[in-house]
């Protein structure tokens, strides 16, 4: 039994290594899935939980690296070197990070912020409805604890303290003021009721957030108009400064958190500007925390460029490396096998 389990472990480690993509992204944090897979498979192997039909011919009793391990390590180093070579030839690059656009073109760089006070003011006031929701969502239909009551009072006090400064200190327009006042009054009233009654039902909380969602989205529309207008002015300036060839060879990197990635407004803007039908060619999106620095952003751009060359040369499909290299094999296996875990 011991020999059998060791053999299964050896086979599993081989599968994991074959599943490695041509990348050394672990420094940037984008191979967590591979790390998690490695850990999970190692646990299964140690417990002897892999299928009984796995190869048991090996008599090895050690954890020696597999024969091609050193060669594979050379691949990873050479892959990194190939990206460094591409970096030397990289044309203009726009980084959309930290509420700014940065153009890097050779030794020249320029940074232009695109988030204005108007955008921030609208966002912060809209957030009071979200702040109220997260305080209460896990405490509906029950007596609210003293700890939560204290948090509600502190939050309400903060809103009351900031409210008088809305017309003068939030960068708002006159046309914004009535909507913000209504949001603030509705929120303060709901907080006051919740504190006094020390109880709120799920239906009451939903009624509150539904009543505030429309003005919140109106704020969002106006804020987005401010952001996109600022971004467009910056890009129009740089288009005049770049040659047509430089513009046509320019890449854009956009940093974002995970949840807003789908239909991300910055991506929508650059997709229209550069006539991109999908993310991953000239417009590349990276999720935090894996791409929080400029170095990580550039590294991901270079990965896309190199992997696109791999995809075209190996598979005659420029998008083939944008999905798991083993995905087709996985679909085939799933189609041909019943899952023991599903019973």
C-alpha positions in Angstrom: 0.0 0.0 0.0 2.8 2.4 0.9 4.6 1.8 -2.5 1.3 2.3 -4.3 0.6 5.7 -2.6 4.1 6.9 -3.4 3.7 5.9 -7.1 0.4 7.8 -7.3 2.1 10.8 -5.7 4.8 10.7 -8.3 2.3 10.6 -11.2 0.3 13.5 -9.7 3.4 15.7 -9.4 4.1 15.0 -13.1 0.5 16.0 -14.0 0.9 19.2 -12.0 4.2 20.1 -13.8 2.6 19.4 -17.2 -0.2 21.7 -16.2 2.2 24.6 -15.7 1.8 27.4 -18.2 4.8 29.0 -19.8 5.1 31.6 -17.0 6.9 32.6 -13.9 4.1 34.8 -12.6 4.4 33.6 -9.0 6.4 36.8 -8.3 3.4 38.8 -9.4 0.9 36.7 -7.6 -1.1 35.5 -10.6 -0.4 31.7 -10.2 -2.2 31.2 -7.0 -4.5 28.7 -8.8 -1.4 26.6 -9.7 -0.1 26.8 -6.1 -3.5 25.8 -4.7 -3.8 22.9 -7.1 -0.3 21.7 -6.1 -1.2 21.8 -2.5 -4.5 20.1 -2.9 -3.1 17.3 -5.1 -0.2 16.8 -2.7 -2.7 16.3 0.1 -4.8 13.8 -1.9 -1.6 11.9 -2.8 -0.5 11.7 0.8 -3.8 10.3 1.9 -4.0 7.9 -1.0 -7.3 9.3 -2.3 -6.5 9.3 -6.0 -8.2 6.7 -8.2 -7.1 3.1 -7.9 -6.4 2.9 -11.6 -3.5 5.3 -11.3 0.0 3.9 -12.4 1.5 1.9 -9.5 4.5 0.6 -11.4 7.1 3.0 -9.8 9.2 1.6 -6.9 10.6 5.0 -5.9 10.5 5.7 -2.2 11.9 9.2 -2.3 10.7 12.7 -3.3 13.5 13.2 -5.8 12.8 15.8 -8.5 11.6 14.2 -11.8 14.1 13.8 -14.6 13.1 16.9 -16.5 12.7 19.2 -13.5 16.0 21.0 -14.2 15.1 21.4 -17.8 11.7 22.8 -16.9 13.4 25.3 -14.5 15.5 26.5 -17.4 12.3 27.0 -19.4 11.0 29.3 -16.8 14.2 31.3 -16.6 14.3 31.6 -20.4 10.7 32.6 -20.6 11.5 35.5 -18.2 14.5 36.4 -20.3 12.3 36.4 -23.5 10.0 38.9 -21.8 12.9 41.1 -20.9 14.0 41.1 -24.5 10.5 42.1 -25.5 10.5 44.9 -23.0 13.5 46.5 -24.8 11.4 46.7 -28.0 8.2 47.7 -26.3 6.5 50.8 -27.8 4.2 53.3 -26.0 2.4 51.9 -22.9 -0.4 53.6 -21.1 -1.0 52.5 -17.5 -4.4 53.1 -16.0 -3.6 52.8 -12.3 -4.2 54.7 -9.0 -6.8 57.0 -10.6 -4.3 58.2 -13.2 -3.2 57.6 -16.7 0.6 57.3 -17.2 2.1 57.3 -20.7 5.5 55.6 -20.9 7.3 55.9 -24.2 11.0 55.1 -24.1 12.6 57.5 -21.6 9.6 59.8 -21.6 6.7 59.5 -19.2 3.8 61.7 -18.2 1.1 61.1 -15.5 -2.4 62.7 -15.7 -4.9 62.1 -12.9 -8.5 61.5 -14.2 -10.5 61.4 -10.9 -11.7 64.8 -10.0 -13.2 66.1 -6.7 -16.7 66.0 -8.3 -16.4 62.2 -8.9 -15.1 61.6 -5.4 -17.8 63.7 -3.7 -20.6 61.8 -5.5 -19.0 58.5 -4.7 -18.5 59.2 -1.0 -22.1 60.3 -0.5 -23.5 57.3 -2.4 -21.4 55.1 -0.2 -23.4 56.0 3.0 -26.2 53.7 1.8 -23.7 50.8 1.3 -22.2 51.6 4.7 -25.6 51.3 6.3 -26.3 48.1 4.6 -23.1 46.3 5.6 -23.7 47.3 9.2 -27.1 45.7 9.3 -27.2 42.9 6.7 -26.0 40.2 9.1 -28.3 41.4 11.9 -31.8 41.5 10.5 -34.8 40.0 12.3 -32.9 39.8 15.6 -32.2 42.1 18.5 -29.3 44.3 17.6 -26.3 43.9 19.9 -24.8 46.7 21.9 -21.6 46.5 19.8 -23.6 47.0 16.5 -25.7 49.8 18.1 -22.4 51.6 18.9 -21.2 51.2 15.3 -24.6 52.5 14.0 -24.4 55.5 16.3 -20.8 56.3 15.3 -21.7 56.0 11.6 -24.8 58.2 12.0 -22.7 60.8 13.9 -20.1 60.8 11.1 -22.8 61.5 8.4 -24.4 64.3 10.5 -21.0 65.9 11.0 -20.1 65.9 7.3 -23.6 66.8 5.9 -23.4 70.6 6.4 -20.3 70.8 4.2 -21.8 69.0 1.2 -22.6 72.2 -0.7 -19.1 73.7 -0.3 -16.7 70.8 0.3 -17.6 67.9 -1.9 -16.9 69.4 -5.4 -20.6 69.1 -6.3 -22.7 71.1 -8.8 -25.9 72.9 -7.8 -27.8 70.3 -9.8 -26.4 67.6 -7.5 -27.4 69.0 -4.2 -31.1 68.0 -3.9 -30.3 64.4 -4.7 -27.5 64.3 -2.1 -29.7 65.9 0.6 -32.5 63.3 -0.1 -29.9 60.4 0.2 -28.6 61.8 3.5 -32.0 62.4 5.0 -33.3 59.0 4.0 -30.2 57.3 5.5 -30.2 59.3 8.7 -33.9 58.5 9.3 -33.4 54.8 8.7 -30.3 54.7 11.0 -32.2 56.6 13.7 -35.1 54.2 13.6 -32.9 51.1 13.7 -31.0 52.5 16.7 -34.1 53.4 18.6 -35.9 50.1 17.9 -32.8 48.0 18.2 -34.2 45.8 15.5 -34.6 45.9 11.7 -36.3 43.3 9.5 -34.8 42.0 6.3 -37.8 43.5 4.4 -37.2 46.9 6.0 -33.5 46.9 5.0 -34.3 45.9 1.5 -36.9 48.6 1.2 -34.3 51.2 2.4 -31.6 50.1 -0.1 -34.1 49.8 -3.0 -35.3 53.4 -2.3 -31.7 54.7 -2.5 -30.5 52.7 -5.5 -32.0 55.0 -8.1 -30.3 58.2 -6.7 -27.1 56.2 -6.2 -27.1 55.1 -9.8 -27.8 58.7 -10.9 -24.7 59.8 -9.0 -22.8 57.0 -10.6 -23.8 58.1 -14.1 -22.6 61.7 -13.4 -19.4 60.5 -11.8 -18.6 58.2 -14.8 -19.1 61.1 -17.2 -16.6 63.1 -15.2 -14.0 60.2 -15.3 -14.4 59.3 -18.9 -14.3 62.9 -20.0 -11.0 63.4 -18.1 -9.6 60.2 -19.6 -10.5 61.2 -23.1 -8.9 64.6 -22.8 -5.6 62.9 -21.7 -5.7 60.4 -24.5 -6.5 63.1 -27.1 -3.5 65.1 -25.9 -1.2 62.0 -26.3 -2.6 61.0 -29.7 -1.4 64.4 -31.0 2.1 63.8 -29.6 2.5 60.2 -30.8 3.3 59.3 -34.4 0.6 57.1 -36.2 3.0 54.1 -35.9 3.5 54.6 -32.2 -0.3 54.9 -31.7 -0.9 51.7 -33.6 1.6 49.9 -31.5 0.5 51.2 -28.1 -0.6 48.9 -25.4 -2.9 49.8 -22.4 -2.8 48.2 -19.0 -5.8 48.7 -16.6 -5.6 47.7 -12.9 -8.8 46.8 -11.1 -10.2 44.9 -8.2 -11.9 41.5 -8.9 -15.6 42.4 -8.6 -15.8 45.3 -11.1 -13.7 43.6 -13.8 -16.7 42.6 -15.9 -17.8 45.6 -18.0 -15.1 47.8 -16.3 -15.6 51.4 -17.5 -11.9 52.0 -18.1 -11.9 48.9 -20.4 -15.0 50.0 -22.2 -13.4 53.4 -23.0 -10.1 51.9 -24.3 -11.9 49.1 -26.2 -13.8 51.7 -28.1 -10.8 54.0 -28.6 -8.5 51.2 -29.9 -11.3 49.1 -31.6 -10.8 46.0 -29.4 -13.4 43.3 -29.4 -12.2 41.6 -26.3 -9.6 42.1 -23.5 -6.2 40.7 -23.8 -4.7 42.0 -27.1 -3.8 45.7 -27.0 -5.9 46.4 -23.8 -5.0 44.2 -20.9 -6.7 44.1 -17.5 -5.0 43.0 -14.3 -6.6 42.2 -11.0 -5.3 43.4 -7.6 -3.4 42.5 -5.6 -1.4 40.7 -8.3 -0.8 43.9 -10.3 -0.5 46.7 -7.8 2.9 48.0 -9.0 4.1 49.4 -12.3 6.6 46.5 -12.6 3.9 43.9 -12.2 1.7 45.7 -14.7 4.5 45.8 -17.3 5.3 42.2 -16.6 1.7 41.1 -17.3 1.7 43.1 -20.6 4.9 41.4 -21.7 3.3 38.0 -20.8 0.4 38.7 -23.0 2.6 39.7 -25.9 4.8 36.6 -25.6 1.9 34.2 -25.0 0.2 35.6 -28.1 3.3 34.7 -30.1 3.2 31.2 -28.6 -0.5 30.9 -29.4 -0.1 31.9 -33.0 3.0 29.8 -33.7 1.9 26.7 -31.9 -1.9 26.7 -32.5 -2.6 29.3 -35.2 -5.0 30.9 -32.8 -4.0 34.2 -31.2 -6.4 33.6 -28.2 -5.4 30.0 -27.4 -3.2 31.0 -24.4 -6.0 33.1 -22.9 -7.6 29.9 -21.7 -6.2 26.9 -19.9 -3.9 25.0 -22.3 -5.5 21.8 -20.9 -9.1 23.0 -21.2 -10.0 20.9 -24.3 -8.5 17.8 -22.7 -10.5 18.6 -19.6 -13.7 18.9 -21.5 -13.0 15.6 -23.2 -12.3 13.8 -20.0 -15.5 15.2 -18.3 -17.5 14.1 -21.3 -16.2 10.5 -21.2 -16.2 9.9 -17.4 -18.9 9.8 -14.7 -17.9 11.7 -11.6 -17.6 9.6 -8.5 -18.1 12.7 -6.3 -21.4 13.5 -7.9 -23.1 10.3 -6.4 
